[in-house]
Amino acid sequence: MTRVVDRLQPGRTVFSVEFFPPRNDDEEQILWKAVRELEPLDPAYVSVTYGAGGSSRDRTIRTVGRIAQETTMLPMAHLTGVDHSKDELRHVVGSLANEGIRNILAIRGDPPGDPMGEWIPHPDGILYADELVRLVRSCGDFSVGVAAFPHMHPRSTDIETETDHLVNKIRAGSDFAVAQLFLQPEYFLRLRDRLAARDCHVPILPGVMPITTPKVLSKFQHLAGVPVPAEVSNVLDPLADDPEAFRAAGIELSTRLCERLISEGVPGLHFYSLNRAKATREVVDNLGLAEVVPQPA
């Protein structure tokens, strides 16, 4: 079994890509266009998200299975505990194993419809992500990752409690962590320092979403749960009516962020692609991370 951590090479920063499962035939074509464009660059792995309450469960399984069977890339499936019993979760893990998937990102997940709504666990389900990590581990030979939050999870009351939760997830059996979005590297670096101070030394991969349009910038704010920092908005806001200039400036800012992270020794960069390849390719090319691998005819 190739694990995600097996693809993290000492002394060299790699990159990975996140996709979401397509909802219809048109989105399927868009996704697979991106997959084929990124495959020759040899990402360390690619991940596929999992809808709240299992709303995209079958599409997630089908997509990661197809990546495993039809490409040279290493797939990782997201799995959330929302509205699932433990037996249902074991069934999903078994379905993933049947597709050849042995890398799973274990996430508790948010309530459907309102991420800030009251968390109500399934009567026979999990309460916290560390339980999901243990459940996946109990199902067989899997490599498990977890989510990390440089800006804290929206439900966390303070930074120390947030760090405690992450440490618990790691010590439950996680091999690595993938960070939620941020635009100021200091937040990620402080997170890494807090874990090191707790004697937790698993790889932590920063999450990066290349900024290409005002809509994408707004999506960052929604996903990260924090305002756009002034040093970013001061550059991009005046360009809102000039799509070409906005995109160029956004790619440049994203590249600079990644350069700082690489200089700080991160093992990999995890790109939130929004199922498009172009922006990720541009930043990867700017950073010199692409390793073009010949594809079979």
N, C-alpha and C positions, 0 to 999 in steps of 0.2 A: 504494500500500500504506500503510495506517495502521499505524504502529509504536507499541509501548507507550510509548516515550519521547515520541512526538508528543502523547500524552494527558496528559503531565505539564506542568502549566501554571505558568509562573513567577509567584511571588507568591500561589499558591493551593494548598493541600493537597487532593489528591484521594484517593479510596480505590479499592481493588480487592478482589476476592474469589476465594478458592481453593475448588474443589470436587474431589471424587474421583469416578471413574466408577462408576455403579451396578452392583451385581452381580446384581440380579434385578429383576423387574417392580415389586415394592413399593418398592425403593430408587429405581427410575427415577421413580416418581410423587413420592417425597419430594424428589428432586433438582429436578425440574421445577417443583414448587410453589415451592421456594426461588428458582429462576431467575426465575420470573414475578414473585415478590414484590420481588426486588431490581432487576430491569430498569428500573422507572420511576425509580429513584434515580440512574441513569446512572453506574454505576461506570466508572472509567477503563479497566479491562479485567477479564476473569475468566479464571482458569487452571484446568486440569484435570490432575490428577496421573497418574503412569504407574507401574504396579506393577513390583516387582522382577522382573528377568528378562523383562520384557515381558508379565507375567501379565495385565495389563489393557490391552495394546496396542490391540486392536481396539475395546474399549469407550472408550478414551481418544479414538481417532480418530473414532469415531461420535459421541461426546458433543460434542467441540469442533466437529465438522462441523455438527451440528444447531444448536448455538449460533450459528455463523456464518450459517446459512441461515434460521433461524427467529426470531432475535432481533435487536435493534439493538445488542447488546453486542459488544465486541472480544474474541475468544477467544485464549488462549495455551495451547499444549500443552506439558506437561512431556515430557522425553525423557531416559532413562537408558541408560548403556552396558552395564549388567549382562547378561552371557550373550549379547550380540549381537556378530556380526561387523560390520566396517565396511560391508560390502555390505548386511547386514540393516538397519543404521542408515540408510543412504542410501535403502533401500526405504521405511522408515517416514517419513522426511522427505518423500519423493515422495508418499506416501499423504496426508500432511497437506497438502501443497501442492494436491493434487487436491481437497481439501475446502475450499480457500480460506484455509488457515491459514498465516500468514507470520511469526508470533511464536512463538518456542520458548524454553523454559527448559531449558538443557543442564546435566544433572546426572550425575556419574559413577554414583552410586547405591551402595547397600550390598549385601553378599552376601545372597541370599535366606535367610529363616529366622532368621538371626543377624546383626544389624547390626554386631556387633563381631567376627564371624568373619573368617577370613583372606580377603583380597581376592585372587581368582584371575581374572585377565583372560581373556577369550576369546582363543584362539590368534591369531585374526585381528581382534581388537577393539582397544579403547582402554585405556590404563592410567590416564590422568588426564582431568579434565573439560576442560582446555584443548584437548586433542586433539578432544574432541567439539564444542567451539565451532568449531574450524577446519573440522571435517567438515561441520557444518551450513552454515557460511558458503560452503563450496565447492560446495554443492548449488544455490545460487541466491540470490535476493534475499530474505533472511530477516533479521529482527531477533532477536538472541539475548541472553537474560539468563542469569545464573548465580546460584548460591546463595552466601550469606555466613553466617558463624557467629559471632554476638556472643560466645558462650561457648566458641568454638573447636570444630572438628570433633572428635568423640570419638577419632579416630585421630591427631590432631596432638600433637606432643610439646612444643611451646612456641608462644607467641603470635607470635613473629617468623616462624617457619616457616609457621604458618597464614596470616599476612599475605602471605608470599611466594606461596603457592599461589593466594590470591585475586587478587593482582596479575597473576600469570601468566594466569589465566582472563580477566581483563579485557583484558589486552593481546593476547590471542589473538583478540579481536574482539567482546567483549561490549559491549552498549549500556547495560546496567544490571544491578543485583544485587538480589536479594530475600533478606532476612535471616530466619534461623530464629528461633524463638520466644525471648522473654525477658520478664521481668517487672520488671526494674530498668533504666531507660533508660540509665544510665551505661555499661552494657556495649555497647549499640549506638553511643552517642556516641563511645566510645573507638575502636571499630572504624572509624567514619567518620573520626576524626582520624588513625588509622594510615594509612588509604588516602590522605588528603590529604597526609600527610608523604611518601608515595611518589609524589606527583604524579599520583595517580589520582583523577579527578573525575567519574566516571560517577554517575548517580543511584543511591542505595541506599535501598530501600524497607523499612522495618521490618515484621516479621511480628507480628501481634497475634491472639491467640485469646481472645475474650471468655470470662471464667470464669463459668459458670452453675451448675455442680454439682460435688460432690467428685470425680466421675468425670472431668470435664473437667480439673480441677486436677491429678489424677493423670496424665492424658494429657499435660499440659504437661510434667510432670517427665520422662516417658518420652521425649517428642520432643526436648526441649531438652537432656536428658542432665545436668541439674543439679537439686539440691534446690529445693523451693519456698522463696523467701526468707522470713526470719522476719517481716518487716513485712507480708507477705501472709498467711502461716499464722496469725499472731497475730490477725488480723481474721477470717479465714474458719473456722478450726478450731472455735471455740466455736459456730459456726452450722451445723455439719454435720448436725444433726438437725432443722433448721428450713429446709426447701427454699426457701421464699419469701424469708426473710431472707438466706440464703446467696446466692441469685441476685441480689438487689438489691445486696448488698455487692460481689459479684463484678463486676457491671456498673459500679458506681461506681469500683472500682479500675481496671478496664480503661479507663474514660473518662478518669480522671486520668492514666494512663500515656500515652494518646494526646494529651491536652492538653499534656503536657510535650514530647512529640516534635514536635507542631505548633509550639510556642513555640521549638523549636530549628531550625525551618525545613526539616523533612523534606518532600520533594515529594509523598509519598503514604503511605498506610497500607494494608498488605496483610492482609486479614482471612482467617484460617483458619476457614471457616464450619462445618465438619463437615456440610455439605449441609443446613444449616438457615439460615433467614433472620432469625428474630426477634431474636436477640442482636446480630447485626451491624447490623440496622436500628436497634436501640435506641441503640447506641454512636454510629453515624453521625448519628442524630437529635440526640443529646446534644451532639455536636460541631458541629452545623450544617453538615455536609458534603453533605447530600442535596440533589441538584438534580433535583427531580421533573420528568420529561420526559413529556409526553403520548404515549401509545402509540396506534398506528393501530388503528382499530376492526376 
